[in-house]
């Protein structure tokens, strides 16, 4: 008998350049929902979500 693997996954959502940076964008919310649904359908566990909302290649250098 084969033992079932228990996978753990983190979700990474990134700001679209078409969205504003004042609040969590619709793009981020949609990404989180789609990725969470995908991970759960695989039978995996979501252990963390990383959100890059408001930072892009043009302003990333100031982030520490």
PDBQT receptor file of N, H, CA, C and O in Angstrom, charges set to zero:
ATOM      1  N   UNK A   1       0.821  -1.175   0.000  1.00  0.00    +0.000 N 
ATOM      2  CA  UNK A   1       0.000   0.000   0.000  1.00  0.00    +0.000 C 
ATOM      3  C   UNK A   1       0.875   1.252   0.000  1.00  0.00    +0.000 C 
ATOM      4  O   UNK A   1       1.872   1.328   0.718  1.00  0.00    +0.000 OA
ATOM      5  N   UNK A   2       0.490   2.223  -0.810  1.00  0.00    +0.000 N 
ATOM      6  H   UNK A   2      -0.320   2.162  -1.393  1.00  0.00    +0.000 HD
ATOM      7  CA  UNK A   2       1.278   3.447  -0.916  1.00  0.00    +0.000 C 
ATOM      8  C   UNK A   2       0.759   4.496   0.065  1.00  0.00    +0.000 C 
ATOM      9  O   UNK A   2      -0.443   4.747   0.147  1.00  0.00    +0.000 OA
ATOM     10  N   UNK A   3       1.683   5.104   0.807  1.00  0.00    +0.000 N 
ATOM     11  H   UNK A   3       2.660   4.901   0.740  1.00  0.00    +0.000 HD
ATOM     12  CA  UNK A   3       1.308   6.131   1.770  1.00  0.00    +0.000 C 
ATOM     13  C   UNK A   3       1.014   7.442   1.046  1.00  0.00    +0.000 C 
ATOM     14  O   UNK A   3       1.767   7.843   0.159  1.00  0.00    +0.000 OA
ATOM     15  N   UNK A   4      -0.074   8.108   1.419  1.00  0.00    +0.000 N 
ATOM     16  H   UNK A   4      -0.686   7.782   2.140  1.00  0.00    +0.000 HD
ATOM     17  CA  UNK A   4      -0.454   9.373   0.788  1.00  0.00    +0.000 C 
ATOM     18  C   UNK A   4       0.434  10.498   1.299  1.00  0.00    +0.000 C 
ATOM     19  O   UNK A   4       0.684  10.608   2.499  1.00  0.00    +0.000 OA
ATOM     20  N   UNK A   5       0.917  11.346   0.365  1.00  0.00    +0.000 N 
ATOM     21  H   UNK A   5       0.715  11.257  -0.610  1.00  0.00    +0.000 HD
ATOM     22  CA  UNK A   5       1.732  12.502   0.725  1.00  0.00    +0.000 C 
ATOM     23  C   UNK A   5       0.822  13.646   1.155  1.00  0.00    +0.000 C 
ATOM     24  O   UNK A   5      -0.235  13.858   0.560  1.00  0.00    +0.000 OA
ATOM     25  N   UNK A   6       1.220  14.368   2.165  1.00  0.00    +0.000 N 
ATOM     26  H   UNK A   6       2.079  14.195   2.648  1.00  0.00    +0.000 HD
ATOM     27  CA  UNK A   6       0.518  15.572   2.595  1.00  0.00    +0.000 C 
ATOM     28  C   UNK A   6       1.358  16.768   2.185  1.00  0.00    +0.000 C 
ATOM     29  O   UNK A   6       2.415  17.027   2.761  1.00  0.00    +0.000 OA
ATOM     30  N   UNK A   7       0.879  17.494   1.182  1.00  0.00    +0.000 N 
ATOM     31  H   UNK A   7       0.020  17.284   0.714  1.00  0.00    +0.000 HD
ATOM     32  CA  UNK A   7       1.618  18.644   0.673  1.00  0.00    +0.000 C 
ATOM     33  C   UNK A   7       1.125  19.924   1.313  1.00  0.00    +0.000 C 
ATOM     34  O   UNK A   7      -0.060  20.082   1.607  1.00  0.00    +0.000 OA
ATOM     35  N   UNK A   8       2.063  20.834   1.523  1.00  0.00    +0.000 N 
ATOM     36  H   UNK A   8       3.026  20.705   1.284  1.00  0.00    +0.000 HD
ATOM     37  CA  UNK A   8       1.773  22.157   2.048  1.00  0.00    +0.000 C 
ATOM     38  C   UNK A   8       2.220  23.159   0.991  1.00  0.00    +0.000 C 
ATOM     39  O   UNK A   8       3.274  22.997   0.376  1.00  0.00    +0.000 OA
ATOM     40  N   UNK A   9       1.411  24.195   0.784  1.00  0.00    +0.000 N 
ATOM     41  H   UNK A   9       0.554  24.326   1.283  1.00  0.00    +0.000 HD
ATOM     42  CA  UNK A   9       1.717  25.160  -0.261  1.00  0.00    +0.000 C 
ATOM     43  C   UNK A   9       1.548  26.583   0.251  1.00  0.00    +0.000 C 
ATOM     44  O   UNK A   9       0.721  26.852   1.122  1.00  0.00    +0.000 OA
ATOM     45  N   UNK A  10       2.340  27.482  -0.302  1.00  0.00    +0.000 N 
ATOM     46  H   UNK A  10       3.012  27.264  -1.010  1.00  0.00    +0.000 HD
ATOM     47  CA  UNK A  10       2.182  28.912  -0.063  1.00  0.00    +0.000 C 
ATOM     48  C   UNK A  10       1.691  29.539  -1.362  1.00  0.00    +0.000 C 
ATOM     49  O   UNK A  10       2.043  29.093  -2.453  1.00  0.00    +0.000 OA
ATOM     50  N   UNK A  11       0.889  30.557  -1.231  1.00  0.00    +0.000 N 
ATOM     51  H   UNK A  11       0.603  30.919  -0.344  1.00  0.00    +0.000 HD
ATOM     52  CA  UNK A  11       0.331  31.260  -2.379  1.00  0.00    +0.000 C 
ATOM     53  C   UNK A  11       1.052  32.600  -2.516  1.00  0.00    +0.000 C 
ATOM     54  O   UNK A  11       1.293  33.289  -1.525  1.00  0.00    +0.000 OA
ATOM     55  N   UNK A  12       1.392  32.961  -3.745  1.00  0.00    +0.000 N 
ATOM     56  H   UNK A  12       1.196  32.401  -4.551  1.00  0.00    +0.000 HD
ATOM     57  CA  UNK A  12       2.029  34.243  -4.017  1.00  0.00    +0.000 C 
ATOM     58  C   UNK A  12       1.160  35.021  -4.995  1.00  0.00    +0.000 C 
ATOM     59  O   UNK A  12       0.906  34.556  -6.106  1.00  0.00    +0.000 OA
ATOM     60  N   UNK A  13       0.708  36.192  -4.591  1.00  0.00    +0.000 N 
ATOM     61  H   UNK A  13       0.914  36.569  -3.689  1.00  0.00    +0.000 HD
ATOM     62  CA  UNK A  13      -0.112  37.057  -5.437  1.00  0.00    +0.000 C 
ATOM     63  C   UNK A  13       0.659  38.339  -5.710  1.00  0.00    +0.000 C 
ATOM     64  O   UNK A  13       1.291  38.896  -4.813  1.00  0.00    +0.000 OA
ATOM     65  N   UNK A  14       0.603  38.799  -6.948  1.00  0.00    +0.000 N 
ATOM     66  H   UNK A  14       0.089  38.345  -7.676  1.00  0.00    +0.000 HD
ATOM     67  CA  UNK A  14       1.376  39.963  -7.360  1.00  0.00    +0.000 C 
ATOM     68  C   UNK A  14       0.466  41.019  -7.969  1.00  0.00    +0.000 C 
ATOM     69  O   UNK A  14      -0.482  40.698  -8.686  1.00  0.00    +0.000 OA
ATOM     70  N   UNK A  15       0.759  42.267  -7.680  1.00  0.00    +0.000 N 
ATOM     71  H   UNK A  15       1.529  42.528  -7.097  1.00  0.00    +0.000 HD
ATOM     72  CA  UNK A  15       0.003  43.398  -8.195  1.00  0.00    +0.000 C 
ATOM     73  C   UNK A  15       0.101  43.479  -9.708  1.00  0.00    +0.000 C 
ATOM     74  O   UNK A  15       1.181  43.336 -10.280  1.00  0.00    +0.000 OA
ATOM     75  N   UNK A  16      -1.027  43.708 -10.343  1.00  0.00    +0.000 N 
ATOM     76  H   UNK A  16      -1.904  43.824  -9.878  1.00  0.00    +0.000 HD
ATOM     77  CA  UNK A  16      -1.049  43.986 -11.774  1.00  0.00    +0.000 C 
ATOM     78  C   UNK A  16      -0.763  45.464 -11.972  1.00  0.00    +0.000 C 
ATOM     79  O   UNK A  16      -1.237  46.285 -11.188  1.00  0.00    +0.000 OA
ATOM     80  N   UNK A  17      -0.013  45.820 -12.981  1.00  0.00    +0.000 N 
ATOM     81  H   UNK A  17       0.372  45.153 -13.618  1.00  0.00    +0.000 HD
ATOM     82  CA  UNK A  17       0.298  47.227 -13.236  1.00  0.00    +0.000 C 
ATOM     83  C   UNK A  17      -0.945  48.022 -13.604  1.00  0.00    +0.000 C 
ATOM     84  O   UNK A  17      -0.911  49.253 -13.594  1.00  0.00    +0.000 OA
ATOM     85  N   UNK A  18      -2.036  47.349 -13.928  1.00  0.00    +0.000 N 
ATOM     86  H   UNK A  18      -2.063  46.349 -13.936  1.00  0.00    +0.000 HD
ATOM     87  CA  UNK A  18      -3.277  48.030 -14.287  1.00  0.00    +0.000 C 
ATOM     88  C   UNK A  18      -4.109  48.392 -13.065  1.00  0.00    +0.000 C 
ATOM     89  O   UNK A  18      -5.081  49.138 -13.184  1.00  0.00    +0.000 OA
ATOM     90  N   UNK A  19      -3.749  47.880 -11.895  1.00  0.00    +0.000 N 
ATOM     91  H   UNK A  19      -2.959  47.274 -11.799  1.00  0.00    +0.000 HD
ATOM     92  CA  UNK A  19      -4.497  48.154 -10.671  1.00  0.00    +0.000 C 
ATOM     93  C   UNK A  19      -3.826  49.256  -9.879  1.00  0.00    +0.000 C 
ATOM     94  O   UNK A  19      -2.621  49.475 -10.008  1.00  0.00    +0.000 OA
ATOM     95  N   UNK A  20      -4.596  49.951  -9.061  1.00  0.00    +0.000 N 
ATOM     96  H   UNK A  20      -5.574  49.774  -8.956  1.00  0.00    +0.000 HD
ATOM     97  CA  UNK A  20      -4.045  50.990  -8.198  1.00  0.00    +0.000 C 
ATOM     98  C   UNK A  20      -3.305  50.395  -7.027  1.00  0.00    +0.000 C 
ATOM     99  O   UNK A  20      -3.419  49.201  -6.748  1.00  0.00    +0.000 OA
ATOM    100  N   UNK A  21      -2.537  51.236  -6.334  1.00  0.00    +0.000 N 
ATOM    101  H   UNK A  21      -2.444  52.206  -6.561  1.00  0.00    +0.000 HD
ATOM    102  CA  UNK A  21      -1.740  50.752  -5.210  1.00  0.00    +0.000 C 
ATOM    103  C   UNK A  21      -2.254  51.265  -3.869  1.00  0.00    +0.000 C 
ATOM    104  O   UNK A  21      -1.578  51.083  -2.856  1.00  0.00    +0.000 OA
ATOM    105  N   UNK A  22      -3.428  51.901  -3.827  1.00  0.00    +0.000 N 
ATOM    106  H   UNK A  22      -3.976  52.048  -4.650  1.00  0.00    +0.000 HD
ATOM    107  CA  UNK A  22      -3.933  52.476  -2.586  1.00  0.00    +0.000 C 
ATOM    108  C   UNK A  22      -4.526  51.442  -1.635  1.00  0.00    +0.000 C 
ATOM    109  O   UNK A  22      -4.550  51.665  -0.425  1.00  0.00    +0.000 OA
ATOM    110  N   UNK A  23      -5.001  50.324  -2.156  1.00  0.00    +0.000 N 
ATOM    111  H   UNK A  23      -4.981  50.143  -3.139  1.00  0.00    +0.000 HD
ATOM    112  CA  UNK A  23      -5.617  49.277  -1.336  1.00  0.00    +0.000 C 
ATOM    113  C   UNK A  23      -5.436  47.951  -2.059  1.00  0.00    +0.000 C 
ATOM    114  O   UNK A  23      -4.963  47.914  -3.195  1.00  0.00    +0.000 OA
ATOM    115  N   UNK A  24      -5.815  46.865  -1.398  1.00  0.00    +0.000 N 
ATOM    116  H   UNK A  24      -6.199  46.895  -0.475  1.00  0.00    +0.000 HD
ATOM    117  CA  UNK A  24      -5.675  45.556  -2.042  1.00  0.00    +0.000 C 
ATOM    118  C   UNK A  24      -6.490  45.561  -3.323  1.00  0.00    +0.000 C 
ATOM    119  O   UNK A  24      -7.695  45.811  -3.301  1.00  0.00    +0.000 OA
ATOM    120  N   UNK A  25      -5.844  45.291  -4.411  1.00  0.00    +0.000 N 
ATOM    121  H   UNK A  25      -4.865  45.088  -4.428  1.00  0.00    +0.000 HD
ATOM    122  CA  UNK A  25      -6.494  45.381  -5.718  1.00  0.00    +0.000 C 
ATOM    123  C   UNK A  25      -7.406  44.191  -5.976  1.00  0.00    +0.000 C 
ATOM    124  O   UNK A  25      -7.284  43.142  -5.343  1.00  0.00    +0.000 OA
ATOM    125  N   UNK A  26      -8.320  44.380  -6.919  1.00  0.00    +0.000 N 
ATOM    126  H   UNK A  26      -8.419  45.233  -7.432  1.00  0.00    +0.000 HD
ATOM    127  CA  UNK A  26      -9.193  43.290  -7.342  1.00  0.00    +0.000 C 
ATOM    128  C   UNK A  26      -8.347  42.157  -7.908  1.00  0.00    +0.000 C 
ATOM    129  O   UNK A  26      -8.671  40.983  -7.728  1.00  0.00    +0.000 OA
ATOM    130  N   UNK A  27      -7.278  42.507  -8.583  1.00  0.00    +0.000 N 
ATOM    131  H   UNK A  27      -7.015  43.460  -8.729  1.00  0.00    +0.000 HD
ATOM    132  CA  UNK A  27      -6.395  41.491  -9.140  1.00  0.00    +0.000 C 
ATOM    133  C   UNK A  27      -5.866  40.575  -8.038  1.00  0.00    +0.000 C 
ATOM    134  O   UNK A  27      -5.846  39.355  -8.199  1.00  0.00    +0.000 OA
ATOM    135  N   UNK A  28      -5.443  41.154  -6.935  1.00  0.00    +0.000 N 
ATOM    136  H   UNK A  28      -5.458  42.145  -6.804  1.00  0.00    +0.000 HD
ATOM    137  CA  UNK A  28      -4.912  40.372  -5.811  1.00  0.00    +0.000 C 
ATOM    138  C   UNK A  28      -6.008  39.485  -5.224  1.00  0.00    +0.000 C 
ATOM    139  O   UNK A  28      -5.780  38.303  -4.968  1.00  0.00    +0.000 OA
ATOM    140  N   UNK A  29      -7.179  40.046  -5.013  1.00  0.00    +0.000 N 
ATOM    141  H   UNK A  29      -7.364  41.007  -5.221  1.00  0.00    +0.000 HD
ATOM    142  CA  UNK A  29      -8.287  39.265  -4.460  1.00  0.00    +0.000 C 
ATOM    143  C   UNK A  29      -8.658  38.091  -5.346  1.00  0.00    +0.000 C 
ATOM    144  O   UNK A  29      -8.905  36.986  -4.862  1.00  0.00    +0.000 OA
ATOM    145  N   UNK A  30      -8.696  38.336  -6.647  1.00  0.00    +0.000 N 
ATOM    146  H   UNK A  30      -8.495  39.233  -7.041  1.00  0.00    +0.000 HD
ATOM    147  CA  UNK A  30      -9.024  37.266  -7.595  1.00  0.00    +0.000 C 
ATOM    148  C   UNK A  30      -7.935  36.204  -7.627  1.00  0.00    +0.000 C 
ATOM    149  O   UNK A  30      -8.227  35.009  -7.657  1.00  0.00    +0.000 OA
ATOM    150  N   UNK A  31      -6.685  36.638  -7.620  1.00  0.00    +0.000 N 
ATOM    151  H   UNK A  31      -6.447  37.609  -7.596  1.00  0.00    +0.000 HD
ATOM    152  CA  UNK A  31      -5.582  35.674  -7.619  1.00  0.00    +0.000 C 
ATOM    153  C   UNK A  31      -5.638  34.785  -6.389  1.00  0.00    +0.000 C 
ATOM    154  O   UNK A  31      -5.483  33.566  -6.476  1.00  0.00    +0.000 OA
ATOM    155  N   UNK A  32      -5.863  35.415  -5.239  1.00  0.00    +0.000 N 
ATOM    156  H   UNK A  32      -5.989  36.405  -5.168  1.00  0.00    +0.000 HD
ATOM    157  CA  UNK A  32      -5.902  34.647  -3.993  1.00  0.00    +0.000 C 
ATOM    158  C   UNK A  32      -7.022  33.597  -4.042  1.00  0.00    +0.000 C 
ATOM    159  O   UNK A  32      -6.823  32.449  -3.645  1.00  0.00    +0.000 OA
ATOM    160  N   UNK A  33      -8.191  34.001  -4.530  1.00  0.00    +0.000 N 
ATOM    161  H   UNK A  33      -8.353  34.933  -4.853  1.00  0.00    +0.000 HD
ATOM    162  CA  UNK A  33      -9.328  33.073  -4.600  1.00  0.00    +0.000 C 
ATOM    163  C   UNK A  33      -9.039  31.914  -5.554  1.00  0.00    +0.000 C 
ATOM    164  O   UNK A  33      -9.290  30.755  -5.226  1.00  0.00    +0.000 OA
ATOM    165  N   UNK A  34      -8.513  32.234  -6.733  1.00  0.00    +0.000 N 
ATOM    166  H   UNK A  34      -8.310  33.176  -7.000  1.00  0.00    +0.000 HD
ATOM    167  CA  UNK A  34      -8.223  31.188  -7.722  1.00  0.00    +0.000 C 
ATOM    168  C   UNK A  34      -7.139  30.235  -7.239  1.00  0.00    +0.000 C 
ATOM    169  O   UNK A  34      -7.264  29.020  -7.385  1.00  0.00    +0.000 OA
ATOM    170  N   UNK A  35      -6.078  30.787  -6.664  1.00  0.00    +0.000 N 
ATOM    171  H   UNK A  35      -5.976  31.774  -6.545  1.00  0.00    +0.000 HD
ATOM    172  CA  UNK A  35      -4.977  29.939  -6.206  1.00  0.00    +0.000 C 
ATOM    173  C   UNK A  35      -5.384  29.084  -4.998  1.00  0.00    +0.000 C 
ATOM    174  O   UNK A  35      -4.995  27.920  -4.900  1.00  0.00    +0.000 OA
ATOM    175  N   UNK A  36      -6.157  29.659  -4.091  1.00  0.00    +0.000 N 
ATOM    176  H   UNK A  36      -6.473  30.605  -4.171  1.00  0.00    +0.000 HD
ATOM    177  CA  UNK A  36      -6.645  28.895  -2.943  1.00  0.00    +0.000 C 
ATOM    178  C   UNK A  36      -7.518  27.740  -3.411  1.00  0.00    +0.000 C 
ATOM    179  O   UNK A  36      -7.381  26.616  -2.929  1.00  0.00    +0.000 OA
ATOM    180  N   UNK A  37      -8.413  28.020  -4.350  1.00  0.00    +0.000 N 
ATOM    181  H   UNK A  37      -8.523  28.934  -4.741  1.00  0.00    +0.000 HD
ATOM    182  CA  UNK A  37      -9.278  26.968  -4.887  1.00  0.00    +0.000 C 
ATOM    183  C   UNK A  37      -8.453  25.861  -5.541  1.00  0.00    +0.000 C 
ATOM    184  O   UNK A  37      -8.734  24.679  -5.343  1.00  0.00    +0.000 OA
ATOM    185  N   UNK A  38      -7.442  26.238  -6.316  1.00  0.00    +0.000 N 
ATOM    186  H   UNK A  38      -7.214  27.198  -6.478  1.00  0.00    +0.000 HD
ATOM    187  CA  UNK A  38      -6.597  25.244  -6.983  1.00  0.00    +0.000 C 
ATOM    188  C   UNK A  38      -5.885  24.356  -5.963  1.00  0.00    +0.000 C 
ATOM    189  O   UNK A  38      -5.904  23.130  -6.072  1.00  0.00    +0.000 OA
ATOM    190  N   UNK A  39      -5.257  24.991  -4.969  1.00  0.00    +0.000 N 
ATOM    191  H   UNK A  39      -5.242  25.987  -4.880  1.00  0.00    +0.000 HD
ATOM    192  CA  UNK A  39      -4.509  24.243  -3.957  1.00  0.00    +0.000 C 
ATOM    193  C   UNK A  39      -5.425  23.275  -3.213  1.00  0.00    +0.000 C 
ATOM    194  O   UNK A  39      -5.063  22.122  -2.981  1.00  0.00    +0.000 OA
ATOM    195  N   UNK A  40      -6.604  23.746  -2.843  1.00  0.00    +0.000 N 
ATOM    196  H   UNK A  40      -6.899  24.683  -3.032  1.00  0.00    +0.000 HD
ATOM    197  CA  UNK A  40      -7.539  22.888  -2.106  1.00  0.00    +0.000 C 
ATOM    198  C   UNK A  40      -8.048  21.734  -2.962  1.00  0.00    +0.000 C 
ATOM    199  O   UNK A  40      -8.247  20.631  -2.451  1.00  0.00    +0.000 OA
ATOM    200  N   UNK A  41      -8.262  21.968  -4.256  1.00  0.00    +0.000 N 
ATOM    201  H   UNK A  41      -8.100  22.863  -4.671  1.00  0.00    +0.000 HD
ATOM    202  CA  UNK A  41      -8.700  20.891  -5.154  1.00  0.00    +0.000 C 
ATOM    203  C   UNK A  41      -7.639  19.801  -5.284  1.00  0.00    +0.000 C 
ATOM    204  O   UNK A  41      -7.962  18.640  -5.535  1.00  0.00    +0.000 OA
ATOM    205  N   UNK A  42      -6.376  20.179  -5.113  1.00  0.00    +0.000 N 
ATOM    206  H   UNK A  42      -6.113  21.122  -4.909  1.00  0.00    +0.000 HD
ATOM    207  CA  UNK A  42      -5.297  19.207  -5.179  1.00  0.00    +0.000 C 
ATOM    208  C   UNK A  42      -5.195  18.391  -3.893  1.00  0.00    +0.000 C 
ATOM    209  O   UNK A  42      -4.480  17.390  -3.833  1.00  0.00    +0.000 OA
ATOM    210  N   UNK A  43      -5.924  18.837  -2.861  1.00  0.00    +0.000 N 
ATOM    211  H   UNK A  43      -6.504  19.650  -2.910  1.00  0.00    +0.000 HD
ATOM    212  CA  UNK A  43      -5.851  18.163  -1.571  1.00  0.00    +0.000 C 
ATOM    213  C   UNK A  43      -4.681  18.637  -0.733  1.00  0.00    +0.000 C 
ATOM    214  O   UNK A  43      -4.296  17.981   0.235  1.00  0.00    +0.000 OA
ATOM    215  N   UNK A  44      -4.115  19.779  -1.103  1.00  0.00    +0.000 N 
ATOM    216  H   UNK A  44      -4.428  20.312  -1.888  1.00  0.00    +0.000 HD
ATOM    217  CA  UNK A  44      -2.985  20.343  -0.386  1.00  0.00    +0.000 C 
ATOM    218  C   UNK A  44      -3.477  21.315   0.675  1.00  0.00    +0.000 C 
ATOM    219  O   UNK A  44      -4.646  21.701   0.688  1.00  0.00    +0.000 OA
ATOM    220  N   UNK A  45      -2.576  21.702   1.559  1.00  0.00    +0.000 N 
ATOM    221  H   UNK A  45      -1.627  21.388   1.549  1.00  0.00    +0.000 HD
ATOM    222  CA  UNK A  45      -2.887  22.650   2.624  1.00  0.00    +0.000 C 
ATOM    223  C   UNK A  45      -2.231  23.993   2.321  1.00  0.00    +0.000 C 
ATOM    224  O   UNK A  45      -1.034  24.047   2.039  1.00  0.00    +0.000 OA
ATOM    225  N   UNK A  46      -3.004  25.078   2.378  1.00  0.00    +0.000 N 
ATOM    226  H   UNK A  46      -3.977  25.034   2.608  1.00  0.00    +0.000 HD
ATOM    227  CA  UNK A  46      -2.446  26.426   2.226  1.00  0.00    +0.000 C 
ATOM    228  C   UNK A  46      -1.882  26.834   3.579  1.00  0.00    +0.000 C 
ATOM    229  O   UNK A  46      -2.625  26.942   4.555  1.00  0.00    +0.000 OA
ATOM    230  N   UNK A  47      -0.574  27.060   3.644  1.00  0.00    +0.000 N 
ATOM    231  H   UNK A  47       0.029  26.972   2.851  1.00  0.00    +0.000 HD
ATOM    232  CA  UNK A  47       0.050  27.405   4.920  1.00  0.00    +0.000 C 
ATOM    233  C   UNK A  47       0.367  28.891   5.044  1.00  0.00    +0.000 C 
ATOM    234  O   UNK A  47       0.533  29.398   6.153  1.00  0.00    +0.000 OA
ATOM    235  N   UNK A  48       0.451  29.593   3.913  1.00  0.00    +0.000 N 
ATOM    236  H   UNK A  48       0.315  29.181   3.012  1.00  0.00    +0.000 HD
ATOM    237  CA  UNK A  48       0.717  31.026   3.969  1.00  0.00    +0.000 C 
ATOM    238  C   UNK A  48       0.369  31.656   2.637  1.00  0.00    +0.000 C 
ATOM    239  O   UNK A  48       0.330  30.980   1.609  1.00  0.00    +0.000 OA
ATOM    240  N   UNK A  49       0.118  32.947   2.662  1.00  0.00    +0.000 N 
ATOM    241  H   UNK A  49       0.149  33.496   3.498  1.00  0.00    +0.000 HD
ATOM    242  CA  UNK A  49      -0.152  33.710   1.448  1.00  0.00    +0.000 C 
ATOM    243  C   UNK A  49       0.748  34.930   1.452  1.00  0.00    +0.000 C 
ATOM    244  O   UNK A  49       0.762  35.696   2.416  1.00  0.00    +0.000 OA
ATOM    245  N   UNK A  50       1.494  35.109   0.385  1.00  0.00    +0.000 N 
ATOM    246  H   UNK A  50       1.483  34.487  -0.398  1.00  0.00    +0.000 HD
ATOM    247  CA  UNK A  50       2.377  36.257   0.223  1.00  0.00    +0.000 C 
ATOM    248  C   UNK A  50       1.748  37.188  -0.798  1.00  0.00    +0.000 C 
ATOM    249  O   UNK A  50       1.400  36.768  -1.902  1.00  0.00    +0.000 OA
ATOM    250  N   UNK A  51       1.605  38.452  -0.426  1.00  0.00    +0.000 N 
ATOM    251  H   UNK A  51       1.888  38.793   0.470  1.00  0.00    +0.000 HD
ATOM    252  CA  UNK A  51       0.952  39.418  -1.307  1.00  0.00    +0.000 C 
ATOM    253  C   UNK A  51       1.906  40.569  -1.591  1.00  0.00    +0.000 C 
ATOM    254  O   UNK A  51       2.384  41.241  -0.677  1.00  0.00    +0.000 OA
ATOM    255  N   UNK A  52       2.167  40.779  -2.851  1.00  0.00    +0.000 N 
ATOM    256  H   UNK A  52       1.779  40.233  -3.593  1.00  0.00    +0.000 HD
ATOM    257  CA  UNK A  52       3.011  41.871  -3.327  1.00  0.00    +0.000 C 
ATOM    258  C   UNK A  52       2.067  42.897  -3.951  1.00  0.00    +0.000 C 
ATOM    259  O   UNK A  52       2.036  43.058  -5.171  1.00  0.00    +0.000 OA
ATOM    260  N   UNK A  53       1.300  43.586  -3.111  1.00  0.00    +0.000 N 
ATOM    261  H   UNK A  53       1.325  43.455  -2.120  1.00  0.00    +0.000 HD
ATOM    262  CA  UNK A  53       0.283  44.520  -3.577  1.00  0.00    +0.000 C 
ATOM    263  C   UNK A  53       0.777  45.941  -3.360  1.00  0.00    +0.000 C 
ATOM    264  O   UNK A  53       0.826  46.415  -2.225  1.00  0.00    +0.000 OA
ATOM    265  N   UNK A  54       1.135  46.606  -4.413  1.00  0.00    +0.000 N 
ATOM    266  H   UNK A  54       1.095  46.221  -5.335  1.00  0.00    +0.000 HD
ATOM    267  CA  UNK A  54       1.603  47.980  -4.299  1.00  0.00    +0.000 C 
ATOM    268  C   UNK A  54       3.073  48.131  -4.608  1.00  0.00    +0.000 C 
ATOM    269  O   UNK A  54       3.583  49.251  -4.634  1.00  0.00    +0.000 OA
ATOM    270  N   UNK A  55       3.766  47.036  -4.842  1.00  0.00    +0.000 N 
ATOM    271  H   UNK A  55       3.352  46.126  -4.820  1.00  0.00    +0.000 HD
ATOM    272  CA  UNK A  55       5.175  47.105  -5.193  1.00  0.00    +0.000 C 
ATOM    273  C   UNK A  55       5.366  46.514  -6.576  1.00  0.00    +0.000 C 
ATOM    274  O   UNK A  55       4.827  45.456  -6.899  1.00  0.00    +0.000 OA
ATOM    275  N   UNK A  56       6.123  47.200  -7.367  1.00  0.00    +0.000 N 
ATOM    276  H   UNK A  56       6.562  48.060  -7.104  1.00  0.00    +0.000 HD
ATOM    277  CA  UNK A  56       6.421  46.729  -8.711  1.00  0.00    +0.000 C 
ATOM    278  C   UNK A  56       7.913  46.912  -8.958  1.00  0.00    +0.000 C 
ATOM    279  O   UNK A  56       8.651  47.319  -8.060  1.00  0.00    +0.000 OA
ATOM    280  N   UNK A  57       8.343  46.619 -10.148  1.00  0.00    +0.000 N 
ATOM    281  H   UNK A  57       7.743  46.289 -10.877  1.00  0.00    +0.000 HD
ATOM    282  CA  UNK A  57       9.755  46.799 -10.493  1.00  0.00    +0.000 C 
ATOM    283  C   UNK A  57      10.193  48.253 -10.418  1.00  0.00    +0.000 C 
ATOM    284  O   UNK A  57      11.382  48.535 -10.273  1.00  0.00    +0.000 OA
ATOM    285  N   UNK A  58       9.241  49.181 -10.515  1.00  0.00    +0.000 N 
ATOM    286  H   UNK A  58       8.275  48.952 -10.633  1.00  0.00    +0.000 HD
ATOM    287  CA  UNK A  58       9.615  50.600 -10.498  1.00  0.00    +0.000 C 
ATOM    288  C   UNK A  58       9.813  51.141  -9.092  1.00  0.00    +0.000 C 
ATOM    289  O   UNK A  58      10.506  52.146  -8.932  1.00  0.00    +0.000 OA
ATOM    290  N   UNK A  59       9.238  50.527  -8.067  1.00  0.00    +0.000 N 
ATOM    291  H   UNK A  59       8.675  49.711  -8.197  1.00  0.00    +0.000 HD
ATOM    292  CA  UNK A  59       9.411  51.040  -6.708  1.00  0.00    +0.000 C 
ATOM    293  C   UNK A  59       9.912  49.987  -5.729  1.00  0.00    +0.000 C 
ATOM    294  O   UNK A  59       9.916  50.237  -4.524  1.00  0.00    +0.000 OA
ATOM    295  N   UNK A  60      10.327  48.838  -6.195  1.00  0.00    +0.000 N 
ATOM    296  H   UNK A  60      10.324  48.634  -7.174  1.00  0.00    +0.000 HD
ATOM    297  CA  UNK A  60      10.754  47.727  -5.353  1.00  0.00    +0.000 C 
ATOM    298  C   UNK A  60      12.057  48.044  -4.619  1.00  0.00    +0.000 C 
ATOM    299  O   UNK A  60      12.271  47.547  -3.514  1.00  0.00    +0.000 OA
ATOM    300  N   UNK A  61      12.924  48.856  -5.210  1.00  0.00    +0.000 N 
ATOM    301  H   UNK A  61      12.750  49.259  -6.108  1.00  0.00    +0.000 HD
ATOM    302  CA  UNK A  61      14.245  49.108  -4.629  1.00  0.00    +0.000 C 
ATOM    303  C   UNK A  61      14.170  49.698  -3.224  1.00  0.00    +0.000 C 
ATOM    304  O   UNK A  61      15.079  49.485  -2.421  1.00  0.00    +0.000 OA
ATOM    305  N   UNK A  62      13.106  50.434  -2.914  1.00  0.00    +0.000 N 
ATOM    306  H   UNK A  62      12.368  50.607  -3.566  1.00  0.00    +0.000 HD
ATOM    307  CA  UNK A  62      12.990  51.052  -1.595  1.00  0.00    +0.000 C 
ATOM    308  C   UNK A  62      12.431  50.122  -0.535  1.00  0.00    +0.000 C 
ATOM    309  O   UNK A  62      12.366  50.501   0.635  1.00  0.00    +0.000 OA
ATOM    310  N   UNK A  63      12.029  48.928  -0.906  1.00  0.00    +0.000 N 
ATOM    311  H   UNK A  63      12.082  48.621  -1.857  1.00  0.00    +0.000 HD
ATOM    312  CA  UNK A  63      11.434  47.982   0.040  1.00  0.00    +0.000 C 
ATOM    313  C   UNK A  63      12.529  47.179   0.718  1.00  0.00    +0.000 C 
ATOM    314  O   UNK A  63      13.425  46.657   0.054  1.00  0.00    +0.000 OA
ATOM    315  N   UNK A  64      12.460  47.079   2.024  1.00  0.00    +0.000 N 
ATOM    316  H   UNK A  64      11.733  47.503   2.564  1.00  0.00    +0.000 HD
ATOM    317  CA  UNK A  64      13.450  46.283   2.758  1.00  0.00    +0.000 C 
ATOM    318  C   UNK A  64      12.741  45.287   3.635  1.00  0.00    +0.000 C 
ATOM    319  O   UNK A  64      13.389  44.515   4.341  1.00  0.00    +0.000 OA
TER     320      UNK A  64
